[in-house]
Structure formats: structure tokens, C-alpha cells
């Protein structure tokens, strides 16, 4: 007996046809003379009817939820059933019996808190809501890659074990590397810049790590970063590319994941190009007008971003031209004002989902920028030395994958979005 159909493909057109399905027992109703099994596979949930006259009726007498079964049966059209059909079983084979009771209700009838869900994560991931998130993730990655391939980008991979901090600071996880101390990469930033000096346009989708002592719905110790870098461009070019990526991703999810969006009860934002731009200076003035004690150089945090969202009435907007010293050393200052940088953040409502800039491409400027931040140029010699051999002007950005999925799924906790999250409290499962 081999599986030959997915549940979603079993429609009324197959009325009277014999099919073989396989999946997980989502729910069970026992009416004495008949058992109704809700069978779940990766495409959805369908109804299996096992009549008392079936040889398999006794075999499944003590079947439990989440057991894995294979069913051979005949399709019967019935508008009362899921998808308008049910399958009358001729044979049911139990492939793997699940323990009962389950530590978590996959059907969703009994709600569980986030800690229980993360502890029992594999069962939690079987819920339709979580499967919907995983499918939307896949569509997002596919659209991101396809857009960049069409734009002439090359996908690359950079080291994740590094000798020193990418951006300075102390938010690093140390590892023992053949008897020496090394670190897990915070970002592919420096390496992707060097690669942009090789093939001009590069991108990477890969993990990064930050040892931030944060326990918010938007922070993870290990996260997936979507990074882009391109030569012969500035931050305006980077924002235009990011707009195109976001526009294509949202439309791909809208067109390819309508069922999943219904399960999540989520409406996608309407992305209009160009996305609104607000300078940092103007943002500060808006906040000051609302009574906030904030000045040039201060960070714009989540509370302030909520105020800006309420004021702008835009789901997506850029904050541009940040203070130079608030950005990493590789960020280029504006030619007209060295205190302001050619930089941007992309904000979804009140959540930063991407950050980018024009980069410094001259060694002497980079060295001066490092010193101004209290960093030693000699510690970055592995990076700086390549600027002696012709580095083009370049630009780029990094986008947090889980934060992007907040926008695409309506789930406002990245720990729910990531299949196996790593934060200050979790190292398993």
C-alpha cells in the first residue's frame, strides 16, 4: 500500500475512485457503528469513515490522536465533510501509534501558553497555524531569492566562526577553536562587503548570533539574517531594491498562501512603492511635538516608533539619515554634513525589520571612523587591508527573517515564528 494522493487533491471529481492517503490522526469521533477520523497531512485535513463492517474497525479501536496511519478507501462526495468529500476506508494501517494523553492538544481545542508550546515544540509545530507559518516562510525565501537572481545577484556563504567582532561591541558568543578563542558571527557584514568587491552583487541567507541580554517578543540569540550588498550604488539604490523585494514577497504570499493567511486570520499590508521616507531629524521633531524628551543622537525605540506609526498611518516606512555616530563604523557620512549618515531603517508599524546604508570604501575613512568609536584599526586589519587594492563604492542592508515574518503572518512573537527558537532561556529542543 503506497500513498498516492494528498488530502487537498481529493475532491468531488474523484467520487467513486479508490485512493490511498497517509498522515496523522487529528481527531476521532466514535459513533458506535462508525468511526470518523480526521486525517491531517501537509496539505490539510480530510475525513475518513471506518464502518463497523470494515476489517480495520477493530484494529483502530484504541487509535490515539497524532498516530500515523495509512488509509486505502473509496472517495464519496458529501457536502457536510471537509472539502466536500470523505473517504470510506477499506483498509487502515497503523504506522506509528502515539502515546495518550498528548502533552499538547494539536487540534487547538485546549489552548496552551507559550512556554508549554515551546517545550512540546514538535507537537506544537503540527498545529495548522504553525504549518501555515512554515509554508509562508518558504514562499518568502523563494521570492527573495528569485528577485535577487533576476537583478543579477550571486548567492554567497560567509564564515560563521570569526576571529573578532564584526561591528565592535561585546554581544558575542565565544567558542573554542582548536585551542584558541573565536566567536560566532554577529553578521556577515564585513565579508559580504569584500565579496561585493569581487562579483559586485551578492546576498546571503544564513544564521547569525547576538548575545543580547534581552527577553522581548522581538529578540533571539540565534536568528536568520537576509543580507544584501552591491557595488557601485548608494543607500537610495539599496532602498529601491528593498522596496522591490518587499513588494514581491508580499504579493507572492498573497497569491500563493491564501489558505494559510485564512488559518492565521491575517491580512497583509498594502505595499505602495515608493515606501514613505521620513528623515531621522523629522522623526525627532514629531516626537518632540508629542511631548517626548528626545534629542538628536538618541535612539528611537519601540514606544517612540508606536507614536510615529500612529502619526504617519503607514504600515511601512523608512527612517533615513541617522546620526553618523549611532551607526556602525562602515557607514558613510553625508558629504554635506558629517554628523549625518547615508543610512536607513525599514519599519513595519513600530518594528525595525531591516537596516542599511552606503558604506565607506576608503581605508583612511574607515580607520578614522573606527577611532572615533574607540576601536583599534589594527584589530580590523584582516578587513582593511583589502581596501588597499581597489574597493568600489558599495551599499547594502540586512533584514531579520523572523521580524519580516511578523509582518507576513501577524504573529507578534518571533519565538512562535522560529521552529526551534534560541534565546537566553532556551537551548532545547
C-alpha positions in Angstrom: 0.0 0.0 0.0 1.6 3.3 -1.2 0.3 6.8 -0.6 -0.9 8.2 -4.0 -2.9 11.4 -3.0 -2.6 14.3 -0.7 -5.8 15.3 1.1 -6.1 18.7 -0.7 -6.2 16.8 -4.0 -9.1 14.6 -3.0 -12.0 16.4 -4.5 -15.6 15.6 -5.6 -14.2 14.9 -9.1 -12.8 11.7 -7.6 -16.2 10.4 -6.4 -16.1 6.6 -6.5 -12.4 6.4 -7.1 -10.1 4.4 -4.8 -7.3 6.4 -3.2 -4.5 5.8 -0.6 -3.8 8.6 1.9 -1.4 8.9 4.8 -0.9 11.3 7.7 -1.7 12.0 11.3 -4.9 11.3 13.2 -6.1 14.9 14.0 -9.3 13.9 15.8 -11.6 11.0 16.4 -15.4 10.6 16.7 -16.8 7.2 17.7 -20.5 6.8 16.9 -20.5 3.1 17.8 -21.2 1.6 14.4 -18.9 4.1 12.7 -15.7 5.9 13.5 -14.9 9.2 11.9 -11.2 10.0 11.7 -9.9 13.5 10.8 -6.7 12.8 8.9 -4.1 15.5 8.6 -1.2 15.8 6.1 0.8 18.7 4.9 -2.0 20.0 2.7 -4.9 20.0 5.1 -7.5 17.9 6.9 -9.8 15.3 5.5 -12.4 12.9 6.9 -12.1 9.1 6.9 -15.1 6.9 7.7 -14.4 3.5 9.1 -17.6 1.3 9.1 -18.1 -1.5 11.6 -18.1 -4.0 8.8 -14.5 -3.0 7.8 -11.8 -5.4 8.7 -9.8 -2.4 10.2 -12.6 -1.4 12.6 -11.2 -3.5 15.5 -7.6 -2.6 14.6 -8.3 1.0 15.3 -10.4 0.5 18.4 -7.9 2.2 20.6 -6.3 4.6 18.0 -5.0 7.8 19.5 -4.6 11.3 18.3 -1.4 12.0 16.4 -0.9 8.4 15.5 0.4 8.0 11.9 -1.8 5.9 9.7 -2.2 4.9 6.0 -5.7 4.5 4.6 -7.0 2.9 1.4 -10.6 3.7 0.6 -13.2 5.0 -1.8 -14.0 8.7 -2.2 -17.6 9.7 -1.6 -18.9 13.2 -2.3 -20.6 14.7 0.8 -21.0 18.4 1.2 -21.1 18.1 5.0 -17.5 16.8 5.1 -14.3 18.8 4.9 -13.5 19.7 1.2 -17.0 18.2 0.3 -15.7 14.6 0.3 -14.9 11.8 2.7 -13.0 8.6 2.2 -14.7 5.3 3.2 -11.9 3.1 4.4 -11.4 -0.4 3.1 -8.1 -0.8 4.9 -6.3 1.2 7.7 -2.8 0.5 8.6 -1.3 2.0 11.8 2.3 3.0 11.0 3.2 4.6 14.4 1.0 4.8 17.5 1.1 8.0 19.6 1.1 7.9 23.4 -2.0 9.2 25.1 -2.8 11.6 26.5 -0.8 14.1 24.5 1.2 16.8 26.4 -0.3 19.4 24.0 -3.5 19.5 22.0 -2.6 19.7 18.3 -6.3 20.3 17.3 -6.2 23.6 19.2 -9.3 23.0 21.3 -7.3 23.2 24.5 -5.1 26.3 24.5 -1.5 26.2 25.8 0.8 29.0 27.0 3.9 29.9 25.0 6.3 28.1 27.4 4.3 24.8 27.2 4.2 25.2 23.4 7.9 25.7 23.1 8.6 22.8 25.5 6.4 20.5 23.4 7.5 22.1 20.2 7.3 19.2 17.7 3.6 18.7 18.6 3.1 22.4 18.5 4.6 22.6 15.0 1.9 20.2 13.8 -0.8 22.7 14.5 -2.3 24.1 11.3 -1.3 27.7 12.4 2.4 26.7 12.7 2.3 24.7 9.4 0.9 27.8 7.8 3.8 29.9 9.1 6.4 27.3 7.8 4.7 27.5 4.3 4.8 31.3 4.3 8.4 31.2 5.3 9.1 29.0 2.2 7.3 31.3 -0.2 9.1 34.3 1.3 12.6 32.8 0.8 11.7 31.7 -2.7 10.5 35.2 -3.7 13.5 36.9 -2.1 15.9 34.6 -4.0 14.1 34.9 -7.3 14.0 38.7 -7.2 17.7 38.9 -6.5 18.6 36.4 -9.1 16.7 38.4 -11.7 18.6 41.5 -10.5 22.0 39.8 -11.2 22.9 38.9 -7.6 25.1 35.9 -6.6 24.3 33.9 -3.5 27.3 33.5 -1.2 28.2 32.0 2.1 30.5 33.7 4.7 32.3 32.4 7.8 30.3 31.9 10.9 33.3 31.4 13.2 35.3 34.6 13.3 38.4 36.0 15.0 37.0 39.3 16.2 33.8 41.3 16.4 32.2 42.3 13.1 30.9 45.7 14.4 32.8 46.1 17.7 30.8 45.7 20.9 30.7 42.8 23.3 27.5 41.0 22.2 29.4 37.9 21.1 29.3 34.2 21.8 32.8 32.8 22.3 33.7 29.3 21.1 36.9 27.3 21.5 38.5 26.9 18.1 41.5 24.5 18.1 42.6 25.7 21.5 42.0 29.4 20.7 39.1 31.7 21.5 36.9 32.6 18.5 33.4 34.0 18.1 30.1 33.2 16.4 29.4 35.9 13.8 27.0 38.7 14.6 26.6 39.5 10.9 28.2 38.7 7.5 28.7 42.4 7.1 32.5 42.7 6.5 32.8 39.5 4.4 29.8 40.5 2.2 31.4 43.9 1.6 34.6 42.2 0.4 32.6 39.9 -1.8 30.9 42.9 -3.4 34.4 44.0 -4.3 34.7 40.7 -6.2 31.4 40.0 -8.1 29.6 43.3 -7.4 26.2 42.0 -6.3 25.9 39.4 -3.5 23.3 38.1 -1.0 23.3 35.6 1.8 20.5 33.9 3.9 22.2 32.5 7.0 22.2 32.3 10.8 23.8 35.0 13.0 24.2 35.2 16.8 24.0 38.1 19.3 24.5 37.7 23.0 22.0 40.4 23.9 20.6 40.2 27.4 17.1 40.8 26.0 13.9 38.9 26.6 11.4 40.7 24.4 9.0 39.3 21.7 11.3 40.5 19.0 14.8 39.3 20.2 16.6 36.0 19.6 20.1 34.8 20.4 20.2 33.0 17.1 18.4 34.3 14.1 18.3 34.1 10.3 19.6 37.2 8.6 18.8 38.1 4.9 21.8 40.2 3.7 22.4 42.1 0.5 25.4 44.0 -0.7 26.1 45.7 -4.1 28.9 47.7 -5.6 28.5 51.0 -7.4 25.4 52.1 -5.6 24.3 54.2 -2.6 21.6 53.9 0.1 19.0 55.2 -2.3 19.7 52.3 -4.6 19.6 49.9 -1.6 16.1 51.3 -0.5 14.8 50.9 -4.1 15.9 47.3 -4.2 14.5 46.6 -0.7 11.1 48.1 -1.8 11.0 45.8 -4.8 11.9 42.8 -2.6 9.2 43.6 0.0 6.6 44.3 -2.8 7.3 41.0 -4.5 7.3 39.0 -1.2 4.0 40.4 -0.1 2.4 39.7 -3.4 3.8 36.2 -3.6 2.5 35.3 -0.1 -0.9 36.9 -1.1 -1.1 34.8 -4.3 0.3 31.5 -3.0 -0.7 31.3 0.6 -4.3 32.5 0.7 -5.4 29.4 2.7 -2.6 29.8 5.2 -3.5 33.5 5.7 -7.1 32.5 6.4 -5.9 30.0 9.0 -3.9 32.7 10.6 -6.7 35.3 10.3 -4.1 37.8 8.9 -4.4 40.5 6.3 -1.2 41.5 4.6 -0.2 45.2 4.4 -0.8 47.0 1.1 2.7 47.8 -0.1 2.9 51.0 -2.1 6.1 51.9 -4.0 7.8 54.2 -3.2 7.6 53.4 0.5 7.3 56.6 2.6 10.6 58.1 3.7 11.0 60.1 7.0 14.3 61.6 8.0 15.6 60.9 11.5 15.5 64.7 12.1 11.8 64.9 11.1 11.1 61.9 13.3 12.7 63.5 16.3 10.7 66.7 15.7 7.4 64.7 15.5 8.3 63.0 18.8 9.2 66.3 20.5 5.9 67.8 19.3 4.2 64.9 21.1 5.9 65.7 24.4 8.8 63.2 24.2 12.1 64.3 25.8 14.3 63.2 22.9 17.1 64.9 21.1 19.4 64.5 18.1 21.6 61.4 18.6 19.1 59.5 20.8 17.8 56.1 19.8 14.2 55.7 18.5 12.8 52.7 20.4 9.6 50.8 20.3 7.5 53.3 22.3 8.6 56.1 20.1 8.0 54.1 16.9 4.5 53.4 18.0 3.9 57.2 18.2 5.4 57.6 14.7 3.1 54.8 13.4 0.0 56.4 14.8 1.1 59.8 13.4 2.1 58.5 9.9 -0.7 55.9 9.5 1.7 53.9 7.3 2.3 50.1 7.8 5.8 50.5 6.2 8.1 53.5 6.2 11.8 54.3 6.1 13.6 56.4 8.7 16.6 57.8 6.9 19.7 59.9 7.5 20.6 58.7 11.0 23.3 60.3 13.2 26.7 59.1 12.0 27.9 58.0 15.4 24.8 56.0 16.1 25.6 53.7 13.1 28.4 51.1 12.6 31.9 52.3 11.6 31.5 51.2 7.9 28.5 53.6 7.4 29.2 56.6 5.2 28.6 60.1 6.3 26.8 62.5 4.1 29.1 64.8 2.1 27.1 67.8 3.1 27.0 67.0 6.8 29.5 64.7 8.5 27.2 64.3 11.6 24.5 62.6 9.4 24.9 59.3 7.6 23.6 57.8 4.4 21.6 55.2 6.3 18.1 53.9 6.8 15.9 51.6 8.8 12.8 50.0 7.4 10.0 50.0 9.9 6.8 47.8 9.9 4.4 49.7 12.2 6.7 50.0 15.2 9.2 47.2 14.5 12.5 47.6 12.7 12.8 44.8 10.1 15.8 46.0 8.0 18.7 48.3 8.3 21.2 49.5 5.7 23.5 52.3 4.4 26.0 53.5 1.9 29.4 52.0 3.0 32.7 53.7 3.5 35.0 52.4 0.7 38.3 54.3 1.5 40.7 52.8 4.0 41.6 56.1 5.7 38.0 57.0 6.2 37.3 53.6 7.8 40.3 53.9 10.1 39.2 57.3 11.2 35.6 56.0 11.8 36.9 53.2 13.9 39.0 55.5 16.1 36.0 57.8 16.6 34.2 54.8 18.1 37.0 53.8 20.4 38.0 50.9 18.2 41.5 50.0 17.1 42.1 49.8 13.3 44.7 47.1 13.8 42.0 44.7 15.1 40.3 45.0 11.7 43.4 44.7 9.6 42.1 41.4 8.0 39.3 43.6 6.6 41.0 46.9 6.0 43.9 45.6 4.0 41.7 44.7 1.0 40.8 48.4 0.7 44.4 49.0 -0.5 43.6 47.1 -3.7 40.7 48.9 -5.2 37.4 48.7 -3.4 34.4 50.2 -5.2 31.7 52.4 -3.6 29.0 50.0 -2.3 25.8 49.7 -0.3 23.6 47.1 1.3 21.3 46.1 4.1 20.4 43.3 6.5 16.9 42.1 7.2 15.8 39.9 10.1 13.9 37.0 8.6 11.7 36.3 11.7 10.9 40.0 12.0 9.8 40.1 8.4 7.6 37.2 9.1 5.9 39.1 11.9 4.5 41.3 9.1 3.6 38.4 6.9 1.9 36.2 9.5 0.5 38.6 12.1 2.3 36.6 14.8 3.9 39.2 17.1 6.4 37.0 18.9 9.4 35.8 16.9 9.7 32.8 19.3 6.5 31.5 17.9 7.6 32.0 14.3 11.0 30.3 14.6 10.6 26.5 14.7 13.2 26.0 17.4 14.0 29.4 19.0 17.2 30.1 20.9 17.0 32.8 23.5 18.5 33.5 26.9 16.2 30.8 28.4 16.2 28.1 25.7 18.8 25.7 24.4 16.4 22.7 23.8 14.6 21.2 22.0 
